[in-house]
Amino acid sequence: MFEEEIKVYEETLNEYRNKFALRMNETDLEEYNEILFSAHSCAIEGNSFSVDDTRELKEKGLALVPKGKSLYEAFEILGHFKAYEYLFGQKDAPLTEDLLKATHRILTEHTLPFKCPGAVPGEYTDTDMCAGDTVFGDHEQLIARIPALLSSTQQAMDSANVHPMVLAARFHGYFEYLHPFRDGNGRIGRLFSNFILHKSGHPIVIIRNENKGEYISALRSIRTENTDEYLIAFFFRTAIERMKQELKDKKKGTALKSFLF
């Protein structure tokens, strides 16, 4: 299954690496990814910062919060920056509960106490959960499955028998099903899915806010149809479309006519 998606992805990835990624300054490319990913991942959860707003916050910090934006939203973005930099700086670290909790603490330390009084950043929920139209199961039983999810994913990465994109998507779908934290499950789930790709040497997948409906529908199918094939296909499609678009943008930039007299 997914042989065709893997074939197209690998072909696109080869071109993307040679014509885009490897020709970029590594630091600049990393910051570009961090800003784009942070903006869209937080936007999926309701944050109103645009990509340009997010870039300004990255460059100037709280000294210049864009007009009409709240400090809460700013701290949410800043927390995502810190969590991204912490997690992606642990490339050789295995997937463990300690790493998961430490990343969640950094991600939510300035927002969770305000949004969910009594909840502790970096600690699992102590109550059953619901979100949108989804009612999750017994939180203690779901949390008890987290160690197995992390260890089995790490084992699959070590064995290299599963394509990293398939593994990242499957991890994400199951993690969101377990929903172990009071808040931040979507953001940290996307962080860890991309960490899996990063550890495997693949570009991160940025789920754009405008594709939120399709993304949520793919996640929902895990519950309604007992399959993650829609989510895996969505991950492949999202990754391929992004790489093709960036290659297209670069080609357009190179072909830009001079306006000099």
QUINOR-V237095 format. One record per pair of residues at least 24 apart in sequence whose C-alpha atoms are under 7 Angstrom apart, sorted by the first residue. I is the first residue (numbers start at 0). J is the second residue. If there is no record, write none. Layout:
((I/J) (I/J))
This chain:
((4/235) (8/235) (8/239) (11/239) (15/242) (15/246) (19/246) (33/80) (36/205) (37/76) (37/79) (37/80) (39/206) (39/207) (39/208) (40/186) (40/206) (41/76) (41/186) (42/208) (43/208) (43/211) (46/72) (71/110) (74/109) (74/110) (75/110) (78/105) (78/106) (78/107) (79/106) (81/105) (81/106) (82/106) (83/190) (87/194) (90/198) (93/153) (94/149) (94/150) (94/153) (95/149) (96/146) (103/187) (111/182) (118/181) (122/180) (123/179) (123/180) (123/181) (124/179) (124/180) (124/181) (141/177) (142/177) (142/179) (163/196) (163/199) (164/196) (164/235) (165/231) (167/192) (167/193) (167/195) (167/196) (168/192) (168/230) (168/231) (168/234) (169/227) (169/231) (172/218) (172/227) (204/237) (204/238) (206/237))
